């Protein structure tokens, strides 16, 4: 039981004294970067999905008419 108390005590001390938290402007910048990256990745995946769908439909229709 003493180990649990020590764990929580040291965890709290680390959060209060050792962790450096970002400023509000740093947090906003990081959020914008994450949003832009998410949108770009979504766009790339959407284009890849559309391209593979179109390509496979072409292949299936070509094989269907033989």
Secondary structure as UniProt FT lines:
FT   HELIX           2..13
FT   HELIX           14..18
FT   HELIX           24..64
//
